């Protein structure tokens, strides 16, 4: 009887030992499967995530990008001293969503990029959504208007070219709009045209500066700080003015950019103009990619 009991105990001990060996081998595999299915359960399009509108995901992604990515890649994703361009570089832009997600999750330790799997699938998806907008893919879709008619409006009735340029044509007082529509949908562009910044936006006002010696300058303020003002006049001349020499600074009431496009342009014309700005940005981006491919 003693031998039987001892043998039973030995068998039991052997079974326990074998079970522990199986646990040691199987546990990492099980955890990997759980992790895989947990991430796979989230559709990158947002279909299986909690209901988040595309704009909300984009906004959340922008905040995440600014806090954890911009320090190395720049706020626009076009690269800095510590990390490469991920907004325009074809090798990055042409990666699938799944490939980009794996890079976000696992990082690239050899290149100094840490993993961000700890953020969880919803935040990673928001981050990916914003990255795609930086790459110009967030604005994809059918254009609501006719870009060719929009071009005629840009250089004609809408008077945009008096201040703004596209592909080297137009004015210089406003920002160059060649790539303005790269990360915006036509509807977002349309909204920005109608909401130019409000009546108190100094960037949309002509500044008039009276100096202590009697000189007067007028134009658009390009930069200013506690000590100086950088002013560009309508003929393109830049003036660097010391604040200590300024007697008075005021702004003319009439805005530089019209604020009545909702009255001067029809709804279809606004769609045409928005579509033009979106289409030229897409053409500009394709040219950039082509040039980079040639360089490589």
Order of alpha helices (4+ residues) and beta strands (2+ residues): alpha-alpha-alpha-alpha-alpha-alpha-alpha-beta-beta-alpha-beta-beta-beta-beta-beta-alpha-alpha
